[in-house]
Amino acid sequence: MAGTACGESEESIPGLDSGSPPPRAPLPGILYFGFIPPGLRPGHVRKIMSTFGEVGRVFLQEAGERRRRPGTQGSRGKKKGKRQRKSFTEGWVEFQNKAVAKRVAASLHNSPIGTRKRSRFHDDLWNIKYLHRFKWTHLSERLAYEKLVHRQRMRAEVSQAKRETNFFLQNVEKSKGLEKLQEVKKKKGQEWEEKHWHFQQRATETEIQASKAAGLRNKAWELRKVAEHHRKSQSNVTLLAKIFNPSSEQE
């Protein structure tokens, strides 16, 4: 009896009799959403996707046109206190089981987002793709890289704006100095000579081709002139030979 009870207790513990390792935890899978209709927010996406399986992290990329300072035109609606709705361009959803993610991508792709006719998303279709061997760290690295590139671009634009502003201010100061100098010379009775700047514009492609064609025509005309002069000189030589050597001509 004791042995039987002991045997039953050992059989009740999984993995002791077979010697096989315990099953591994399922790997997560990530879905990419190429289109997010206006009004669809991360909470809505999580709620819809949770009906198919356990959802982990959800990230939706905001549209760049919405990023305005608070208080500027477009940050609020016509009515006071009514904020403008966020709009998103793309998104990523992480499922705890990649098999579930694959099934969701295969079944929902190109299907209507809203199941009811009265739904505002009834005419919009899902654009879903399963990302093979894609991890959430890859997305984090991509977002960090894009953020760094955006900062560098903004820094370059700010520095360019500062250079243009400094150049403008320097020219303003120079013009003020020239005006003062002109007033001083007028008071002294001296004449003020204004400087005129002349810049030679670079020739266009049409002008370059036209000048080349004119050069070729001039060269051809010179060659024809030389050939005609040579022909006339040859005719003069034969005429002189006839005059001064008639005997050779008779022979």
Solvent accessible surface area in square Angstrom, and as a share of the most:
residue,aa,sasa,rsa
1,M,204,0.91
2,A,83,0.64
3,G,57,0.55
4,T,84,0.49
5,A,60,0.46
6,C,67,0.40
7,G,28,0.27
8,E,110,0.49
9,S,57,0.37
10,E,92,0.41
11,E,125,0.56
12,S,84,0.54
13,I,86,0.44
14,P,122,0.77
15,G,34,0.33
16,L,110,0.55
17,D,110,0.57
18,S,81,0.52
19,G,64,0.62
20,S,64,0.41
21,P,114,0.72
22,P,114,0.71
23,P,132,0.83
24,R,228,0.83
25,A,83,0.64
26,P,82,0.52
27,L,114,0.57
28,P,68,0.43
29,G,2,0.02
30,I,3,0.02
31,L,0,0.00
32,Y,58,0.22
33,F,0,0.00
34,G,27,0.26
35,F,86,0.36
36,I,6,0.03
37,P,2,0.01
38,P,93,0.58
39,G,9,0.08
40,L,1,0.01
41,R,109,0.40
42,P,50,0.31
43,G,49,0.47
44,H,84,0.37
45,V,0,0.00
46,R,95,0.35
47,K,154,0.65
48,I,55,0.28
49,M,0,0.00
50,S,56,0.36
51,T,108,0.63
52,F,90,0.38
53,G,21,0.20
54,E,128,0.57
55,V,18,0.11
56,G,15,0.15
57,R,124,0.45
58,V,29,0.17
59,F,66,0.27
60,L,10,0.05
61,Q,39,0.17
62,E,47,0.21
63,A,10,0.08
64,G,53,0.51
65,E,133,0.60
66,R,71,0.26
67,R,145,0.53
68,R,121,0.44
69,R,182,0.66
70,P,125,0.79
71,G,74,0.71
72,T,47,0.27
73,Q,173,0.77
74,G,27,0.26
75,S,28,0.18
76,R,110,0.40
77,G,36,0.35
78,K,210,0.89
79,K,151,0.64
80,K,204,0.86
81,G,52,0.50
82,K,125,0.53
83,R,166,0.61
84,Q,94,0.42
85,R,159,0.58
86,K,72,0.30
87,S,39,0.25
88,F,18,0.08
89,T,69,0.40
90,E,31,0.14
91,G,0,0.00
92,W,4,0.01
93,V,0,0.00
94,E,11,0.05
95,F,0,0.00
96,Q,68,0.30
97,N,52,0.27
98,K,76,0.32
99,A,43,0.33
100,V,20,0.12
101,A,0,0.00
102,K,88,0.37
103,R,150,0.55
104,V,4,0.02
105,A,10,0.08
106,A,89,0.69
107,S,75,0.48
108,L,26,0.13
109,H,78,0.35
110,N,100,0.51
111,S,28,0.18
112,P,67,0.42
113,I,11,0.05
114,G,7,0.06
115,T,131,0.76
116,R,188,0.69
117,K,176,0.74
118,R,242,0.88
119,S,38,0.24
120,R,140,0.51
121,F,25,0.11
122,H,61,0.27
123,D,129,0.67
124,D,37,0.19
125,L,88,0.44
126,W,5,0.02
127,N,68,0.35
128,I,6,0.03
129,K,128,0.54
130,Y,25,0.10
131,L,33,0.16
132,H,135,0.60
133,R,231,0.84
134,F,54,0.22
135,K,134,0.57
136,W,34,0.12
137,T,83,0.48
138,H,75,0.33
139,L,1,0.01
140,S,55,0.35
141,E,115,0.51
142,R,100,0.37
143,L,46,0.23
144,A,61,0.47
145,Y,145,0.55
146,E,72,0.32
147,K,117,0.50
148,L,92,0.46
149,V,44,0.25
150,H,85,0.38
151,R,129,0.47
152,Q,93,0.41
153,R,127,0.46
154,M,87,0.39
155,R,148,0.54
156,A,59,0.46
157,E,94,0.42
158,V,73,0.42
159,S,42,0.27
160,Q,80,0.35
161,A,52,0.41
162,K,128,0.54
163,R,141,0.51
164,E,101,0.45
165,T,72,0.42
166,N,79,0.40
167,F,133,0.55
168,F,127,0.53
169,L,95,0.47
170,Q,105,0.47
171,N,59,0.30
172,V,46,0.26
173,E,111,0.50
174,K,134,0.57
175,S,48,0.31
176,K,104,0.44
177,G,39,0.38
178,L,99,0.49
179,E,103,0.46
180,K,137,0.58
181,L,82,0.41
182,Q,47,0.21
183,E,102,0.46
184,V,69,0.40
185,K,63,0.27
186,K,130,0.55
187,K,174,0.74
188,K,142,0.60
189,G,65,0.62
190,Q,98,0.44
191,E,153,0.69
192,W,68,0.24
193,E,146,0.65
194,E,114,0.51
195,K,166,0.70
196,H,139,0.62
197,W,183,0.64
198,H,165,0.74
199,F,175,0.73
200,Q,176,0.78
201,Q,156,0.69
202,R,212,0.77
203,A,49,0.38
204,T,71,0.41
205,E,112,0.50
206,T,107,0.62
207,E,100,0.45
208,I,62,0.32
209,Q,95,0.42
210,A,58,0.45
211,S,69,0.44
212,K,123,0.52
213,A,40,0.31
214,A,35,0.27
215,G,37,0.36
216,L,122,0.61
217,R,155,0.57
218,N,91,0.47
219,K,125,0.53
220,A,40,0.31
221,W,141,0.49
222,E,97,0.44
223,L,113,0.56
224,R,149,0.54
225,K,118,0.50
226,V,100,0.57
227,A,62,0.48
228,E,81,0.36
229,H,134,0.60
230,H,108,0.48
231,R,151,0.55
232,K,106,0.45
233,S,40,0.26
234,Q,93,0.41
235,S,62,0.40
236,N,83,0.43
237,V,92,0.53
238,T,76,0.44
239,L,102,0.51
240,L,95,0.47
241,A,48,0.37
242,K,115,0.49
243,I,104,0.53
244,F,146,0.61
245,N,81,0.41
246,P,73,0.46
247,S,71,0.46
248,S,71,0.46
249,E,116,0.52
250,Q,156,0.69
251,E,181,0.81
